[in-house]
Amino acid sequence: MTTERSANDEPVGARSPAQRALGHSALGLLGLFCVFPIYWLYATSLRAPGDVYQLSVLPWPLSTGNYADALGKIDLAGMLLNTAIVAVLSALGQLLIALLAAYAFAAWSFPFQRLLHLMFVGTWLVPFQATMLPNYVLLARLGLLETLAGVIIPTLCSALGVLLLREHLKNFPKELLDAARMDGRSSWSSLWTVVVPSLRPVLAALGILLVITAWNEYFWPAMVLQRSNAVVQLGLRSFLGTEGNEWGPLMATAGLTCLPVFALYLVLQRHIVNAFVRSGLK
Amino acid sequence: MTGTFVEVPSPSAAGTEAAPAARRSAWSRVRRIAPPYLYLAPAVALLVLWTYQPLAQTAYLSVHSWNLVPTSPMREVGFANYVRLLTTPELGESVLRTFVVIAGMLPFTVLIPTVVGLLTRHVRGRAAAVYRGLVFAPMLVAPVAGAAVWQWLLDPTAGVVNRLLGTELNWINTTGTAQLVIIVITGWHLVGFAALVVSAGLTGINPDYAAAAQVDGASRGQITRWVTLPLLSPTLAFLVLMTVLLSAQWTFPLIDTLTQGGPVGSTTNVYYLLWEYGFRSHDAGLAAAAGIVFFLGFIVLAALLASLADRLSHHDD
């Protein structure tokens, strides 16, 4: 904002305006590279169907023709609803199951604790593709292929969620749990009345992260729903495959696919960035 | 009777209870010991059902011949699948391509984020928030939507890239550029996230070290080289490990939607090969053998990297 900064603000060496400009231009370039494709996606989708090939930076005149076109071609509304169901149920399930597991790790010490913890860490080393065949066969046996339940159920244990929540709970003051026990509360009621309220920001952040991941998931739904295109990612793919792409409707579909995630992000920006960065540092 | 919540005493102490109340004490022992396992049960059960049991199943399948049709018999073939896998020329090429992808990703996940992080340590306030929002945005874009918009940007005749460069290259369907395209799009997805991780790492470094070095007469460049970067190395090691373990996985949706492994196999990495074995050729044995080989390869790579990171890292203790 201002060029004057206090000595506290600049602990090591004063930065000249030139250096500050260098910092801004590095970030500016990176930001441009990151955001231009997204801008172009929406710019193209909002051009009039005849203007799609225009190079003007601002789409004008604005038109919703491409959106109408896309909505007429595929059942986008149904797909969005299906995807939302999958994302929300999957995230809620993962959150609950991870919370219980992380609570066990944090509140007790018990035999095989390390081994069980390693089981969660070890999933990092199992490439998804190494287990996909048996999983596919198991789903087929359970009769869950081509169903939304088949997409949701195998995702319900999030090792990342368990490890992240465990990390947060490790710093949870044990005295509070002890106090709850003195009050005669069971571990189950302590979980909901003592632990969960204090974890609320973390749970919210993780929940949003899980919703976004589930919303954007491609591989697993593509395996389970081979005959139908019940979720938006697959609907988008069916659009992509056609010869002679219709760029306008395609961009409109892609734009609508991303819109809920962007909206979530804009509303809850700070939480999400924290969640991503912290989970990244795990 | 709520059980020993928080700390479980050692089992031997519990075992020395008086004999007359043996049955009751056994029951109370169970009540005392059971809770953590009960809380863990759903997660562990799912983990076993959907990760570890399938992994064992994959190992089993890898020594059998099966075409994925439930009614057709599974024949035991010993290590024939592994022999077949290791003698196919495609495998070596796809492994090499996987390494190319990983090497191509490192500038996006380590180099650029570090440079940007160092240059922008002192950008603060609203500007920083705006930049953070911008670089983070691609992470939110679904891979398929990313594939769609990049296909449009790279379109041979009408795409922005060709029209700005004045070329008519078919980027996605040319052997020489297809792999580059996959790398750049994956890099675009991840660079903002990596930049955030690096800046979080930089924020976590205690400024006292740099201040002390400055008092000792070190220049800014020297401080960066000998103080900041070593302290940042755990973060960088984490990013390298993540890139190695996940690059091939991140590229999968892009390959599947944009190139299907082509042209002429030029973007087929190990994951895509595995997918083709299993779901295109319906060769379950071969796909399983490949899965097991990659799993073992991962363990070796991860162990190597972890020990390397341990040796190179300077922890801020």
Interface residues (C-beta under 8 A of the other chain):
Chain A: M1 D9 E10 P11 V12 G13 R15 R20 L22 G23 H24 A26 L27 G28 L30 G31 L32 F33 C34 V35 P37 I38 W40 L41 T44 Y53 L55 I97 A98 L100 A101 Y103 A104 F105 A107 W108 S109 F110 P111 Q113 L116 M119 F120 T123 W124 L125 V126 P127 F128 Q129 A130 T131 M132 L133 P134 N135 V137 L138 A140 P154 L156 C157 A159 V162 K174 L177 D178 R181 G184 R185 S186 S187 S190 I212 W215 N216 Y218 F219 A222 M223 V232 Q233 L236 R237 F239 L240 N245 W247 L250 M251 T253 A254 G255 T257 C258 V261 F262 Y265 Q269 V273 F276 V277 G280 L281
Chain B: T2 G3 F5 V6 E7 V8 P11 I33 P35 P36 Y37 L38 Y39 L40 P42 A43 V44 L46 L47 L49 W50 T51 Y52 Q53 P54 L55 Q57 T58 L61 L68 P70 I112 V115 V116 L119 T120 R121 H122 V123 R124 G125 R126 A127 V130 Y131 R132 G133 L134 V135 F136 A137 P138 M139 L140 V141 A142 P143 V144 A145 G146 A147 A148 V149 W150 Q151 W152 L153 D155 A158 V160 R163 W188 V191 G192 F193 A195 L196 V197 A200 G201 P207 A210 A211 Q214 R220 I223 T235 F238 M242 L245 Q249 F252 P253 D256 T257 Y271 L274 W275 G278 F279 A284 A287 A288 G291 I292 F294 F295 F298 I299 A302
